[in-house]
Amino acid sequence: MTLNPLTIFLIVISVLLIAAIIVVTILGKKTQKKQEEQQAQIEAAKQYYSMLIIDKKRMKLKDAGLPQAVLEKTPRLLRGSKLPIVKAKVGPQIMSFICDEKIFDRVPVKKEVKAGVSGIYITEVKGLHGKIQVEEKKKGFWKEFISKVQEKAGAKPV
């Protein structure tokens, strides 16, 4: 009994796909475990400071004005990527911080806040005087155009 070359090819491809799925699952679990450990370390080292936020923007790591030790310890692939950077005045000193991606939009500019900081990483922001107001992002040309057309047509905005 001989097998058709097409069936042999399909069997080989399916075995390779199953092996790839197993490898990706194992690597994903290891990465998730590492991330949970790092998050626990960040939470353990977190301290709260009151600071005046001067500026915030996404910029490359080497242009952010962070200490040289941070640049040396960063992997080469990440050095060129843009990170959320917050410039703040803590006491008499002006410092640059890396902000958590989840809270970057909630960080107010030119306001005094109480921030949870772990090293140079801002993980949490609370308003010191009142509530923090979230700034609405401007829509792009096409999204604005589509929302106007949908509004005129009486349809729900997407």
Secondary structure as GFF3:
##gff-version 3
##sequence-region A 1 158
A	DSSP	alpha_helix	5	44	.	.	.	ID=ss1
A	DSSP	beta_strand	47	60	.	.	.	ID=ss2
A	DSSP	three_ten_helix	61	63	.	.	.	ID=ss3
A	DSSP	alpha_helix	68	73	.	.	.	ID=ss4
A	DSSP	alpha_helix	76	79	.	.	.	ID=ss5
A	DSSP	beta_strand	82	90	.	.	.	ID=ss6
A	DSSP	beta_strand	93	99	.	.	.	ID=ss7
A	DSSP	three_ten_helix	104	106	.	.	.	ID=ss8
A	DSSP	beta_strand	112	118	.	.	.	ID=ss9
A	DSSP	beta_strand	121	127	.	.	.	ID=ss10
A	DSSP	alpha_helix	141	153	.	.	.	ID=ss11
###
